[in-house]
Amino acid sequence: MDTLNGIAPDGLLGFVRGTSLDAKTRARLAEAVPDEFFTYPGGLTARGHQELTYQRLRRAGLAAPPAPELLDDPPALCALLERAAIADPALFHVMLLHYTLALGPVLRFGAGQDGPRRAREDMESMASFGTLLMTEVGRSNSHLSPRTVARHDPATGGFVLSTPDAQAAKFPTSTAHPRVPKTAAVYATLVHGGREHGVFVFVVALRGPDGAVPPGVRITDAPETTGLQVDYAAVRLDDLHVPYEAWLRDGASIQGAGAEGVFHDPAGSPAARLTRSMGIAPAVWRAVISASAAITRASAGMLLAHSAGRATLGRLAPRRPLTDYRNQQEAVLGALASGYALTAVAVHAQARRTSADAGDGGGPDTAWAPWSAVDRDLALLKAAATTQAQETVSACRVHSGAPGFAAVERLNAYRGLTHAYMNAGGDNELILYDTARAMADLDRYAPPDPGAGPPDGGDLDSPAVWLFLARDTERRMRDRLAARVRAAAGSGQDAFTAWNGNLVLAARTAAACADRLVLEICAAALDAGPAELRPVLRLHALNLLDRRAADLLNEGVAPPGVLDEVWAARRRACDELAPRAGQLAAAFELPAAITAPTAFLDVR
């Protein structure tokens, strides 16, 4: 197995780069996150580390294209965030917050309003950094009904934002650093005329140019963490007065005679308003999927650099190359294959346009979280991508031995990022549950037709066979889940009891749907992509079927012995790919700073 010194075929280079960005734009984005951002100087305190991260965010924002252009160009924004993710997960996190979750709502919901102009200018010029106040610490599913409220103040025409108690404090937020200016997008329940009118976004200056906190804002620092090194804090708002223009009203208004005025919202209902207010999520999901692909590619390259040419002293065959052992070979090549598969998913996600992009609801009804109501499949792909990235990055760290854990922080940092985003950006389990509920209810969902099969004589090298197995498994699991929930309801159980007894099956059913979507994306990439891609994505599909084997057997889609067939096909795929591992990694065009875990010793 060769190293990163291979020459990438043009077809694979083109596949990884994509066709959406020209060379000039790619170079500009690379300059926004230069090589020096890939390391930190020694001896920094936690606050010093965070401050340098924000300095780099400012430099990146000033060097990159203007924020409105990036937010209108998903491939460009995702390319910038991908590079930030492989350079430094903390930089990715604060950059994502700034662009998609703070500036995004201002540009989307404040369109046509003069009020947010100052906040927009401050964030676009990097004079202030955007952050998010959404989840609340004391209750799960707090997105659905935040206890932080915004009451219209007829005396001033503005609003009063209040956090009723410590359980409603907004957490986690990136607001703790005492010298970093912050502007927040605050999600609060609007109360007017004694009624709740749904969740809206308000733009609030939490820290001024010198980091000072205004009256009415309380920030409590969280303990330091190394998982994802950001300045976490909890925020409470104590009767904070904000002007009417701070309300990112998205067409809603309070007008007319009387002390209170008349409330109007084109969304039509509090539930619809919640979905609209969460409509910034697709930009987040595209970025998270793309970052998952990027750190998977980087981790695979690091594992290859660690493994290639490394000798072993095992007594079965002393001095045998490490990659002659199937477990290490399959780990390296499987990581490379995951990188390519997630790249295909990222390209698909960047091109996908949703009803939320047009400002409309359109997803299924939800019970656990609002995300599927915004866009079921994009939320589900976010869950699939972070899960795959977490598994791959963790495997790369383990297969790099002690150096992967102790020599540099990079693999640990990537793992921390994937772990964080299994909850952030929409909790993966809740996304699975709401997806399963939509599947069972046939709510904007049609079970896939596997067709007659298995086709091609059941040859696992055939994409048609992968798709047949995935679709048939999903269909059978969906039918069984729907029947179990109907039976529970028919026996007099309420909805909570009926679903609570079937959450394991629900999660696995939705995960089967996610796997099928990924395989369909990979199959489409095979049709449109270079020939060199076929064995790579075949290996990923085989690994996915291995992971899904329990469900294939449980649903009777595949017979006993299917794993033996999968393993044999995987060995064939690895034998074909092993001589080209260096070429596969070279197409990732990883920066020079992405090196083997033992690079500080300058040894292999």
C-alpha positions in Angstrom: 0.0 0.0 0.0 1.5 3.3 -1.1 1.4 6.6 0.8 0.1 10.1 0.2 2.7 10.6 -2.5 0.5 9.1 -5.1 -0.7 11.1 -8.1 -4.5 11.5 -8.1 -6.3 10.7 -11.3 -8.1 13.7 -12.8 -11.4 12.1 -12.4 -11.1 11.6 -8.7 -9.7 15.1 -8.3 -12.7 16.5 -10.2 -15.1 14.5 -8.1 -13.7 15.8 -4.8 -13.4 19.4 -5.9 -16.8 19.4 -7.5 -17.8 21.6 -10.4 -19.5 24.5 -8.6 -16.3 26.5 -7.7 -13.7 27.8 -10.0 -10.0 27.8 -9.2 -10.0 31.5 -8.3 -12.7 31.0 -5.7 -11.1 27.9 -4.2 -7.8 29.7 -3.9 -9.5 32.7 -2.2 -11.2 30.4 0.3 -7.9 28.6 1.0 -6.2 32.0 1.7 -9.0 32.8 4.2 -8.0 29.8 6.2 -4.2 29.7 5.7 -1.9 26.9 6.8 -0.9 28.7 10.0 -4.5 28.2 11.2 -3.9 24.4 11.4 -1.8 24.7 14.6 -1.8 26.7 17.8 1.3 28.0 19.6 2.2 26.3 22.8 1.5 27.7 26.3 -1.9 29.2 25.6 -4.5 29.4 28.3 -8.0 28.3 27.5 -9.0 32.0 27.1 -5.9 32.7 25.0 -6.8 29.8 22.8 -10.3 31.0 22.3 -9.2 34.6 21.7 -6.8 33.4 18.9 -9.7 31.4 17.4 -11.8 34.6 17.2 -8.9 36.5 15.7 -8.6 33.9 13.0 -12.4 34.0 12.5 -12.1 37.8 11.9 -9.2 37.3 9.4 -11.1 34.5 7.6 -14.3 36.6 7.3 -12.4 39.6 5.9 -10.5 37.5 3.4 -13.5 35.4 2.2 -16.2 36.7 -0.1 -18.9 38.8 1.6 -21.3 37.0 3.9 -24.4 37.6 1.7 -22.6 36.1 -1.2 -21.5 33.0 0.8 -25.0 32.5 2.2 -26.4 32.6 -1.3 -23.8 30.1 -2.6 -23.9 26.9 -0.6 -20.9 25.2 -2.3 -18.7 28.3 -1.5 -19.8 28.6 2.1 -19.4 24.8 2.6 -15.9 24.9 1.1 -14.9 27.6 3.5 -16.3 25.7 6.5 -14.8 22.4 5.3 -11.3 24.0 5.4 -12.0 25.5 8.8 -13.1 22.1 10.1 -10.0 20.3 9.1 -7.8 23.2 10.3 -9.5 23.5 13.7 -12.9 22.2 14.8 -13.4 25.1 17.2 -12.9 27.6 14.3 -15.5 25.7 12.3 -18.0 25.8 15.1 -17.8 29.6 15.7 -17.7 30.2 12.0 -20.8 28.1 11.5 -22.6 30.0 14.3 -21.6 33.4 12.8 -22.7 32.8 9.3 -25.6 30.4 9.4 -27.2 30.9 12.8 -26.6 34.6 13.5 -26.2 36.4 10.1 -28.5 33.9 8.4 -31.6 34.8 10.4 -30.8 38.6 10.1 -30.6 38.3 6.3 -33.5 35.9 6.0 -36.1 37.1 8.5 -35.0 40.7 8.7 -35.2 41.3 4.9 -36.8 44.7 4.2 -36.3 45.8 7.8 -34.0 48.8 8.7 -33.6 47.8 12.3 -31.1 45.0 12.0 -28.8 47.1 9.8 -26.3 47.9 12.6 -26.1 44.3 13.7 -25.8 43.1 10.2 -23.0 45.6 9.4 -21.1 44.7 12.6 -21.2 41.0 11.8 -20.4 41.4 8.1 -17.4 43.5 9.0 -16.4 41.1 11.8 -16.6 43.9 14.3 -18.9 41.6 16.3 -19.2 37.8 16.2 -22.6 36.1 15.8 -23.8 33.5 18.2 -27.0 31.6 18.9 -29.3 31.5 21.9 -31.8 28.7 21.2 -31.8 25.7 23.5 -32.6 26.0 27.2 -30.7 24.0 29.8 -33.6 22.7 32.0 -35.9 20.9 29.6 -35.4 18.6 26.7 -37.0 19.4 23.3 -36.8 23.1 24.4 -36.8 24.2 20.7 -40.5 23.3 20.5 -41.6 25.8 23.3 -38.9 28.1 24.7 -39.7 29.5 28.1 -37.7 32.6 27.3 -40.4 35.1 26.2 -40.6 38.3 24.3 -43.5 40.6 25.4 -44.5 43.6 23.4 -44.0 46.8 25.4 -46.7 49.4 24.2 -44.9 52.2 26.1 -41.8 52.0 23.9 -43.1 50.0 21.0 -40.3 47.5 21.5 -40.1 44.2 23.4 -39.0 42.9 26.8 -37.0 39.6 26.7 -37.1 37.6 29.9 -35.7 34.3 31.1 -38.1 33.2 33.9 -35.6 31.1 35.9 -32.3 29.3 35.8 -33.9 26.3 34.1 -34.7 28.4 31.1 -31.2 29.8 30.7 -29.9 29.6 27.1 -27.2 26.9 26.9 -24.8 26.2 25.3 -23.8 29.5 23.9 -20.4 30.8 22.8 -20.4 34.0 24.9 -18.0 33.5 27.8 -14.9 35.3 26.5 -14.8 38.7 28.3 -13.1 40.6 25.5 -14.9 39.3 22.5 -17.9 41.3 21.1 -21.0 39.2 20.5 -24.3 39.6 18.7 -26.9 36.9 19.3 -29.9 35.5 17.5 -32.3 34.8 20.4 -35.1 32.4 19.9 -38.0 33.3 22.2 -41.8 32.7 22.4 -43.6 35.9 21.5 -46.4 36.8 23.9 -48.9 39.4 23.0 -52.5 40.1 24.1 -52.2 37.3 26.7 -51.5 34.7 24.0 -48.4 32.9 22.8 -47.9 33.4 19.1 -45.0 31.1 18.4 -41.2 31.2 18.3 -39.5 34.2 16.7 -35.9 35.4 16.4 -34.6 38.6 18.0 -31.2 40.1 17.4 -29.5 41.2 20.6 -26.0 42.7 21.3 -24.8 40.6 24.2 -21.3 42.0 24.4 -20.1 45.4 23.2 -16.9 46.3 21.3 -14.9 45.8 24.5 -16.8 42.7 25.5 -18.9 44.5 28.2 -22.3 43.0 29.0 -25.3 45.4 28.9 -27.8 45.7 31.7 -30.4 42.9 31.5 -27.9 40.3 30.3 -26.4 37.7 32.7 -23.6 35.4 31.4 -22.4 32.5 33.5 -19.2 30.8 32.3 -19.3 27.0 31.8 -16.3 24.9 33.0 -13.5 24.6 30.5 -13.7 21.6 28.2 -11.3 20.1 25.7 -14.1 18.3 23.7 -14.7 21.3 21.4 -12.7 24.3 22.7 -15.2 27.1 22.6 -16.1 29.8 25.2 -19.3 28.1 26.5 -21.6 29.9 28.8 -25.2 30.1 29.9 -27.2 33.3 29.3 -30.2 34.7 31.1 -32.1 37.8 30.0 -33.6 39.8 32.9 -36.3 42.1 31.4 -34.0 43.1 28.6 -35.5 45.9 26.6 -34.9 45.8 22.8 -36.4 48.0 20.1 -39.2 46.9 17.8 -36.6 46.6 15.0 -34.7 43.9 16.9 -37.6 41.6 16.1 -36.7 39.6 13.0 -40.4 39.4 12.2 -40.4 37.6 8.8 -43.5 39.5 7.6 -45.3 39.5 11.0 -46.3 42.8 12.6 -48.0 44.5 15.5 -50.0 47.4 14.3 -53.2 49.4 14.7 -55.0 51.4 17.4 -55.0 50.6 21.1 -52.3 50.2 23.7 -51.4 46.7 22.5 -51.9 46.9 18.8 -53.0 44.0 16.6 -50.8 41.0 16.0 -50.5 39.6 12.5 -48.4 36.7 11.3 -48.5 35.4 7.7 -47.4 32.0 9.0 -50.9 31.5 10.2 -50.3 29.5 13.4 -47.7 29.1 16.2 -46.8 25.7 14.8 -46.2 27.0 11.3 -44.2 30.0 12.8 -41.9 27.5 14.6 -41.2 25.7 11.3 -40.5 29.0 9.6 -38.2 30.2 12.4 -36.3 27.0 12.1 -36.0 27.5 8.4 -32.3 28.5 8.7 -31.5 24.8 9.4 -30.8 23.7 5.9 -27.7 25.9 5.7 -26.5 24.4 8.9 -27.1 20.8 7.7 -25.3 21.4 4.4 -22.4 22.7 6.3 -22.3 20.0 8.9 -22.6 17.3 6.2 -19.7 18.9 4.3 -17.6 19.3 7.4 -18.2 15.6 8.2 -17.0 14.7 4.8 -13.9 16.9 5.2 -12.8 15.6 8.5 -13.4 12.0 7.3 -11.2 12.6 4.4 -8.5 14.2 6.6 -8.7 11.3 9.1 -8.4 8.8 6.4 -5.3 10.5 5.0 -3.7 10.6 8.5 -4.4 6.9 9.0 -2.8 6.1 5.6 0.2 8.2 6.4 0.6 6.4 9.7 0.1 2.9 8.3 1.9 2.9 4.9 5.4 1.4 5.1 5.0 0.6 8.8 6.5 -2.7 9.9 5.1 -5.0 12.5 6.8 -7.4 14.9 4.0 -9.9 15.3 5.2 -13.5 15.6 3.0 -14.8 12.8 5.2 -12.8 10.3 7.9 -10.5 11.8 8.7 -7.4 9.8 5.5 -7.8 7.8 4.0 -4.5 6.6 1.2 -3.3 8.8 -1.2 -3.0 5.9 -0.7 -6.6 4.9 -3.0 -7.4 7.9 -6.6 -7.3 6.7 -7.9 -5.5 9.8 -5.6 -2.5 9.2 -6.0 -2.6 5.4 -9.7 -2.6 5.6 -9.6 0.2 8.2 -7.5 2.4 5.9 -9.4 1.7 2.7 -12.7 1.8 4.5 -11.9 5.3 5.8 -10.9 6.4 2.4 -14.2 5.0 1.0 -16.2 6.7 3.7 -14.5 10.0 2.7 -15.6 9.6 -0.9 -19.1 8.5 0.0 -19.6 11.5 2.4 -18.2 13.7 -0.3 -21.0 12.5 -2.6 -23.6 13.1 0.1 -22.1 16.6 0.7 -22.4 17.5 -3.0 -26.0 16.2 -3.1 -26.8 18.3 0.1 -25.3 21.4 -1.3 -27.3 21.2 -4.5 -30.6 20.3 -2.8 -33.2 23.0 -2.5 -35.8 22.6 0.1 -39.2 24.2 0.8 -37.5 26.0 3.7 -35.2 27.7 1.2 -38.3 29.2 -0.3 -39.6 30.3 3.1 -42.4 27.6 3.3 -43.0 24.7 5.5 -43.3 21.4 3.8 -42.0 18.6 5.9 -44.0 16.2 7.9 -45.6 16.8 11.3 -43.2 16.3 14.2 -43.4 15.2 17.8 -39.9 15.3 19.2 -38.2 18.2 17.5 -39.0 20.7 14.7 -36.3 19.6 12.3 -38.1 17.1 10.1 -40.9 19.6 9.6 -38.3 21.9 7.9 -36.8 19.2 5.6 -37.0 15.5 6.6 -34.4 14.1 4.2 -31.8 16.8 4.7 -32.1 16.5 8.5 -31.8 12.7 8.1 -28.7 13.0 6.0 -27.1 15.3 8.6 -27.7 12.5 11.2 -26.3 9.9 8.8 -23.2 12.0 7.9 -22.3 12.8 11.5 -22.8 9.1 12.6 -20.6 7.9 9.7 -17.9 10.5 10.4 -17.9 9.7 14.1 -17.4 6.0 13.4 -14.7 6.6 10.8 -12.8 9.2 12.8 -12.9 7.0 15.9 -11.7 4.0 13.9 -8.8 6.1 12.5 -7.8 7.2 15.9 -7.8 3.6 17.3 -6.0 2.2 14.3 -3.3 4.9 14.7 -2.4 3.3 18.1 -1.0 5.4 20.9 0.2 8.2 18.5 -3.3 8.8 17.3 -4.3 9.6 20.8 -1.3 11.3 22.3 1.0 12.7 19.6 -1.3 15.4 18.3 -4.7 16.6 19.1 -6.2 16.6 15.6 -7.9 13.2 15.6 -9.2 13.7 19.1 -10.5 17.2 18.0 -12.2 15.7 14.9 -13.8 13.1 17.1 -15.0 15.8 19.5 -16.5 17.7 16.6 -18.5 14.7 15.3 -19.7 13.9 18.8 -20.8 17.5 19.3 -22.8 17.6 16.1 -24.6 14.3 16.8 -26.6 16.5 19.2 -25.9 20.0 17.8 -27.7 21.2 14.7 -30.6 18.8 15.6 -30.3 15.8 17.8 -29.7 12.7 15.7 -32.0 10.5 17.8 -34.9 12.9 17.7 -34.4 13.3 13.9 -34.6 9.5 13.6 -37.8 9.3 15.7 -39.6 12.0 13.8 -38.5 10.4 10.5 -39.9 7.1 11.7 -43.2 8.7 12.7 -43.5 10.2 9.2 -42.7 6.9 7.6 -45.2 5.0 9.7 -48.0 7.6 9.0 -47.0 7.9 5.3 -46.7 11.6 6.0 -45.0 12.9 2.8 -43.3 9.6 2.6 -43.7 6.7 0.1 -42.1 3.4 0.9 -39.4 2.5 -1.7 -40.1 -0.1 -4.3 -37.3 -2.6 -4.2 -38.4 -4.2 -7.5 -38.1 -7.8 -8.3 -35.1 -9.3 -6.9 -32.5 -9.7 -5.8 -31.3 -8.6 -9.3 -28.0 -9.6 -11.0 -28.1 -13.0 -9.3 -27.6 -11.4 -5.9 -24.0 -10.3 -6.8 -22.9 -8.0 -4.0 -20.6 -6.1 -6.4 -23.7 -4.8 -8.2 -25.2 -1.4 -7.1 -28.6 -2.8 -8.1 -28.2 -5.5 -5.4 -27.2 -2.9 -2.7 -30.3 -0.8 -3.5 -32.6 -3.8 -3.5 -31.4 -5.0 -0.1 -31.6 -1.5 1.4 -35.0 -0.7 -0.1 -36.6 -4.0 0.8 -35.3 -3.8 4.4 -36.6 -0.3 4.8 -40.0 -1.2 3.4 -40.4 -4.2 5.7 -39.2 -2.4 8.8 -41.6 0.5 8.0 -44.6 -1.8 7.6 -43.8 -3.7 10.8 -43.4 -0.4 12.8 -46.6 1.0 11.4 -48.5 -2.2 12.3 -47.1 -2.3 15.9 -48.0 1.4 16.5 -51.5 0.8 15.1 -52.0 -2.3 17.2 -50.9 -0.4 20.3 -53.3 2.5 19.5 -56.0 -0.1 18.8 -55.6 -1.6 22.3 -56.3 1.8 23.9 -52.7 3.0 24.4 -52.2 6.7 24.0 -49.7 8.0 21.5 -46.9 8.4 24.0 -47.2 4.8 25.2 -47.6 3.4 21.7 -44.4 5.1 20.4 -42.5 4.8 23.6 -42.6 1.0 23.4 -41.3 1.1 19.8 -38.5 3.6 19.9 -35.8 1.0 19.2 -37.6 -0.2 16.1 -38.4 3.4 15.1 -34.7 4.5 15.3 -33.5 1.5 13.3 -36.3 2.0 10.7 -35.3 5.6 10.2 -31.6 4.6 10.1 -32.5 2.1 7.3 -34.1 5.0 5.4 -30.9 7.1 5.9 -28.7 4.2 4.6 -30.9 3.8 1.6 -30.7 7.5 0.8 -26.9 7.3 1.0 -26.7 4.3 -1.2 -28.9 6.0 -3.8 -26.6 9.0 -3.7 -23.6 6.8 -4.2 -25.3 4.9 -7.0 -26.0 8.2 -8.8 -22.4 9.3 -8.2 -21.3 6.0 -9.9 -23.4 6.8 -12.9 -22.1 10.3 -13.3 -18.6 10.0 -11.9 -15.3 8.6 -13.1 -14.6 4.9 -13.4 -12.1 5.0 -10.6 -14.9 5.8 -8.2 -16.7 2.5 -8.7 -14.6 0.2 -6.4 -14.3 2.9 -3.8 -18.0 3.4 -3.4 -18.6 -0.4 -3.7 -16.4 -0.8 -0.6 -18.4 1.8 1.3 -21.6 0.0 0.3 -20.3 -3.3 1.5 -19.3 -1.8 4.8 -22.8 -0.3 5.1 -24.4 -3.6 4.5 -22.1 -5.2 7.1 -23.4 -2.6 9.6 -27.0 -3.3 8.5 -26.7 -7.1 8.5 -28.7 -7.6 11.7 -31.7 -5.9 10.1 -31.2 -7.7 6.8 -31.4 -11.0 8.6 -34.2 -10.0 11.0 -36.4 -8.9 8.2 -35.7 -12.0 6.1 -34.2 -9.9 3.2 -31.0 -11.8 3.2 -30.4 -15.5 4.2 -27.9 -16.8 6.9 -24.4 -16.6 5.6 -24.8 -13.2 4.0 -22.0 -11.8 6.1 -19.6 -14.3 4.7 -20.5 -13.1 1.3 -20.1 -9.4 2.3 -16.7 -10.1 3.8 -15.5 -12.0 0.7 -16.7 -9.1 -1.5 -15.0 -6.6 0.8 -11.7 -8.5 0.5 -12.0 -8.4 -3.3 -12.6 -4.7 -3.2 -9.7 -4.1 -0.9 -7.3 -6.2 -3.1 -8.3 -4.0 -6.0 -7.9 -0.7 -4.1 -4.8 -1.4 -2.0 -2.3 -0.6 -4.8 -4.1 2.8 -5.4 -4.5 3.9 -1.8 -2.1 6.8 -2.3 -3.9 8.0 -5.4 -7.2 7.9 -3.5 -5.8 10.0 -0.7 -4.0 12.4 -3.0 -7.3 13.3 -4.6 -8.3 14.7 -1.2 -5.7 17.4 -1.6 -5.1 17.6 2.1 -3.0 20.5 3.3 0.6 19.8 4.3 -0.3 20.3 7.9 -2.4 17.1 7.9 0.4 14.6 8.6 0.9 11.3 10.4 0.4 11.4 14.2 4.1 11.0 14.7 5.1 13.9 12.5 6.6 15.8 15.4 9.4 13.1 15.5 9.9 13.2 11.7 9.7 9.4 11.6 7.3 6.9 10.1 
